[in-house]
Amino acid sequence: MNNNTTPLSSCLLSDLAGSGDVRRRVLSLAQLRAHGVAAGRAAAQCRPGGPWQQPLPGIYLLHAGTPTSEERLHAVLLYAGRPSAKAVPAQPGPSAPSPASPPPPYDSVMVTGLAALALYGFTSTPGLLSLERIDVLVPRTRRLRSTGCARLIRTHSLPPPEQITGLPVAPVARAVADAIAELTDARTVVGLLTEAVRGGRCEPAAVVQELNLSGLLARPCVVEAVDSLLTEGRALAERRLYEMVRTYELSEPVWNVDLRLPGGPDLGSVDAYWPEFAVAVELDTRAPHRGNGAGGGPDEEAEWSATVRKREHLERLGITVVHLTPRKLRESLEQQATVVRTALMTADARDPAARVVVLPR
């Protein structure tokens, strides 16, 4: 028997229990075994009146007090991720410098749903401590079940996670969809969707796509909320377009107009138009098709084809069409202003455009 095993374990347990790092206070059984702590000893520490507790199968909290929200999040991720024993290396002795903490080994799982939205700072969600369960996104092949405070949501395709306070968190659009899957109140659903879009956290089309993929667009409360969301999203994109023109001192266009040939057919509507330069801006705020399938349906394809035909027709008439998306306006406003300014400045180098009639929309 190794005579150093017991003292090492005792020192280790004392150090870990008093650590300020949550990744050393919440450990899996595999991690404890790597430090020389056997399963029986871990179980003994969790007996009534003992110094530890076991919030989830195979996961140990190295104190007896009420778990913090951070400890609950780490416990759920450790349970769902099933890290290897190598995840938390043995800690150095008192005389050795402490290395930088390794990234948490959560193995392709991430927080989602209401807990994720709370981490993003949503004000329309309950606080982390008030959530009975924490949703965690896992691969469909993960052989675990929901239990305790961990609710597992399986998926065929995991999105790239965001990192918040060192935790892997699902993108906002996916987190919103997973939260809505558990809600039945239309007002709450509207509140989540509106905060996601109005706060600039994600684009309306991205949320609608996730709701579509999750099969949630068949619910009446969600359909009502989505209609409100799309209206909100277009209004926000239009405000950003106004901001771009004025912040970067572009000449003032005419806003929200219909174009048509004199005595001829309607050419369609544009969001901004500079008649003297024959330059138009179009905002693409189309939502994905609301069918049950993952891809776009016939309605979406027809809408896109009509948009392309309109743009090509305008360009054949000598009108330059600048296509902007809400995401481009949110993430690179100055770059989009440069694109529009370039189109305006190069107007003289192009052949004269056909004369068109400009009408208010």
Secondary structure, 3 states (H helix, E strand, C coil): CCCCHHHHHHHHHHHHHCCCCHHHHEEEHHHHHHCCCCHHHHHHHCCCCCCCEEEECCEEECCCCCCCHHHHHHHHHHHHHCCCHHHCCCCCCCCCCCCCCCCCCCCCCEEEHHHHHHHHCCCCCCCHHHCCCEEEEEECCCCCCCECCEEEEEECCCCCCEEECCEEECCHHHHHHHHHCCCCCHHHHHHHHHHHHHCCCCCHHHHHHHHHHCCCCCCHHHHHHHHHHHHHHHHHHHHHHHHHHHHCCCCCCEEEEEEECCCCCEEEEEEEEECCCCEEEEECCCCCCCCCCCCCCHHHHHHHHHHHHHHHHHHHCCCEEEEECHHHHHHCHHHHHHHHHHHHHCHHHCCCCCCCEEEEC
